[in-house]
Amino acid sequence: MGPTLRDVLRDRRGDDWLIGPSSEDFWQRLEHLTPVFAAYRASCSGASVLIAENDQLQFLATCLAAWATDCIVVLANPRWGRQERQQVTDMVNLDWDVPLAPGLETYPCHVLGGEPGQILIPTGGSSGQIKFAVHTWETLMTSVEGFCAHFGVETVHAYCVLPLFHVSGLMQVLRVLASGGCLALQPYSTLKVGERLALPSGGFLSLVPTQLQDLLALEGNIPWLQSFRAVLLGGAPAGRSLLDQAQAAQIPVALTYGMTETAAQVATLLPEDFLAGHRSSGRPLPHASITILSDQGQPQPPGQPGQVVIWASSLAQGYLGSSREIVVGSAHPTGLFATDDIGYLDDGGYLHIVGRSSTKIITGGENVFPEDVEAALLNIDGVGDVCVVGLPCDRWGQQLCALVVMVSPARLQDVPGLLSPLVATYKRPKQWILVSALPRTLQGKLSRPQAFALAQQILGWNGAATLTSRP
């Protein structure tokens, strides 16, 4: 059994490990908050707290103090609106007007079926129904160890511009803490305008594709991006043109595949493979294995797509959702996590994601994965962003509609003709909408439900228009 969180915090106490925020301030806050949570923990069995701190430093100190005292920790998005907060209130029985202590955005709550030391990480918000994946220090440390082994590093320095309540941000914190590294912590909005922090060389930067696109467009960023051991890219599919641009600029991109349930990455393409022209999600990390299953549940041979099924020692223990009680093992009742993703493994063991079974569009009896069509569209010069949805249609069952962001002065009218030779006839959208931006979550993920609603709003329920625009 490795070091506990308390061991790590004790061993690192006083370290100047934060870049941007004050390390001294962090340690002072941690020292102040630890007895607060210890007293709360002693006052009731199953002590649970929901943390919705907006300030990054306060989030860090509060989360680690509560977790190290064996409280059950529930992470929340401080920007959740009334609807999301009501969902969470129903799940964990809290009062948003009564914080644990004055000055905190941390609230006593009750997690049915929870056990001391669990940490509940939100997922599923983009679909409108929030649930929490239940992790422990042990499941998250397994992910940290696999990450270090995959990249061949002992000490991780990380540059974090992603939300800390999300698994993509939290895991950066834990990799740094557990390995003795440094964490540069900065809002993405300040990085985007050119304010960069000084991280030790050979660190890791984590981005979503839209952020990499922004940074590549800013003068002077390329040498800085080149200085990282890897620029981890995940959260949403990246277009071929963006990846080719990054390769041409010799940016050490590492395409990642993972999710909240797996404590982030379970497969990652190493930068050296990316720079050699590979465009997959890479090979599994040492703590994970991936199998591709057919519709009949049989393993697929290399090159044949099917459902992506994951075994990993970092898998979540279960979920907390609308049932209002942690269901242990619900994330992987058979010991395996059957994802919603469709993909295949090639002869070299590299994972390729084709689409998601839940996004599959059936049009005229043909199965279409919108991600497949979107990838083709993103290969067309002038297409900056795209989302393909399936609108109700009496004739076809569903008809494809593309919402497209164009890069001026390119014209949407030219795109259908340029797409035609790239995909089969049934994969060509029948509706085209020009938009200035697509709806995305804070983590950069495309919100398909919102895009679907936007398309219906613009076209009307009868889908009469065939080519329109939205400023």
Secondary structure, 3 states (H helix, E strand, C coil): CCCCHHHHHHHHCCCCCEECCCHHHHHHHHHHHHHHHHHHHHHCCCCEEEECCCCHHHHHHHHHHHHHCCCEEEECCCCCCHHHHHHHHHHHCCCCCCCCCCCCCEEEECCECCCCCCEEEEECHHHCCCEEEEECHHHHHHHHHHHHHHHCCCCCCEEECCCCCCHHHHHHHHHHHHHCCCEEECCHHHHHCCCCCCCCCCCEEEECHHHHHHHHHCCCHHHHHHCCCEEEECCCCCCHHHHHHHHHCCCCEEEEEEEHHHCEEEEECCHHHHHCCCCCCCEECCCEEEEEECCCCCECCCCCCEEEEEEECCCCCEEECCCCECEECCCCCCCCEEEEEEEEECCCCCEEEEEEHHHCEEECCEEECHHHHHHHHHCCCCEEEEEEEEEEECCCEEEEEEEEEECCCCCHHHHHHHHHHHCCHHHCCCEEEECCCCCECCCCCECHHHHHHHHHHHHCCCCCCCEEECC
